[in-house]
């Protein structure tokens, strides 16, 4: 069988993937290599005189440790929000309702808004003097303080950023779950109904098992996305009050571009990538198994 | 027929060749002039006028617009410099000079200055300002503006609060007292910056230094934040918001422009501001009669009379392909005529002595007050560790404002963070 294939047949495929491979090397592998090299270069140094001093420093850095904790909390709560809201809306939008397409498009709107714009919008909405949220709450509860502070509050700033991120990011999870819901055969629901299963039982015994793989993939992807979230946090709070809303991506940015410590920032970025790789392993394994 | 066609082809080729060869001779050298001001009126008018005038008078060189943004001007420049593609001339403030010089991103201007007459040429500039352009024996810029800060206040609000508009507060205690009287429903006595931006230092430092505090020991080796003076200055700034409640809510979200907007819309009565602020108030709220309503005074200081200063300067990229042309543009920008015109258009005060002492500045209601603050101007330590210390300072101020920590604890942690940044164990 194989003996009939010429050298050309066997190798022409490499030619087709060459442009994409070169592009990936240029925009992904090369910068990653530069960052890795910078992370083991002494501060202000160059050449191949390498050191692990920045990694040693990173493991002793209380600010980095606190920021890792903030980032994990930010990612975890964002994922919970995205999943709950995404699933609820996917279930609602999977119903045969009039204007279904319009509702589906409206539900996608937050996904079309860039992070920076979403951050600025929420900053305006939550502003204690000119924002629109406080007057809105006061219409419902007249006793609510007129100049209530959201982003300046040590207890509310972090939840406010997570809320904005949940709003901005739920459509990705929603779309994936909606696609999964649409793929579940109607017959399964009909058979369950014939067997006397109510709505809740059908959800538990038909919908959830049918969605399980999609849910895992959606959450794994969401985790990777949220771990890298940058512009929303930077524009909403800049990491404040103090460092209460600082996340890894904003800390790396600050360390590189504001503190001018390129080497230490690169070490932070490499550590962040390593953690991200470990966290995304379930997704990689799942996708591998699916194939 | 064939012979004629051949001549046509030869003629076309000859013309094409002539165009190609003549091209480089006629090509203009483009000098990218980078600043965050291209989108800000009225500064934009001054830039545009300079660009048009220079391009008209200097065939062969074309100044072209290159944009950055105030908050990420360093980010843009670092990325461009690492690609060896930075703008030929770029705009920064004094904090960036040692950092860029250390990394080799900016050009040493000494050879150009020597050619212009060396010390005699430099003598035209405010020598205090010029120090911010020097690093390790080299000179990397010539300041184009020096911007001491002053107290700006609404005289109408003073009258309404029963205060004498001709007697602005002169001490921190008087400032608190006036701010309390000015604060009423929907109006606040004092606008402060609490957001993470450079402008915070310029507002915080006069009160901090005024209390007799310093960030570092005289040798710049250790933190000096563990003194009673440091606590007094730190506490004063924070307590204007937390204790005296004379500052609008959401102070952590307020940057310089937000505070100016609050002044322009008369939500706030006083701020520590820059010389061009009155023109900005007028741009924000054209209905405000700024010249009549607003007045300037020295910043109320404590034990020491002190003001913050913002030094603005342009640098030439170390990677420019056209150093001579870039210098020609640079020299034109810092010339007396252009600097004086800049003052007239957007109210900024030049670091050139002949412009600073000009009748235009001496007779301007606001400018003369600001000019009088220059001798008391002070800047943060120009050391490579400053960005980290500055960031930790903003963190501490925000922690104080939001009540995450008491002023004592926030300052104590700032002291530790400062020593850590300096490598002190």
Interface residues (C-beta under 8 A of the other chain):
Chain A: X44 X123 X127 X128 X129 X147 X148 X149 X151 X152 X153 X154 X157 X238 X239 X240 X241 X242 X243 X244 X253 X254 X256 X257 X258 X259 X260 X261
Chain B: X72 X74 X75 X78 X99 X102 X103 X194 X195 X196 X248 X249 X250 X251 X252 X253 X262 X267 X384 X387 X388 X391 X394 X395 X396 X398 X399 X401 X402 X403 X404 X405
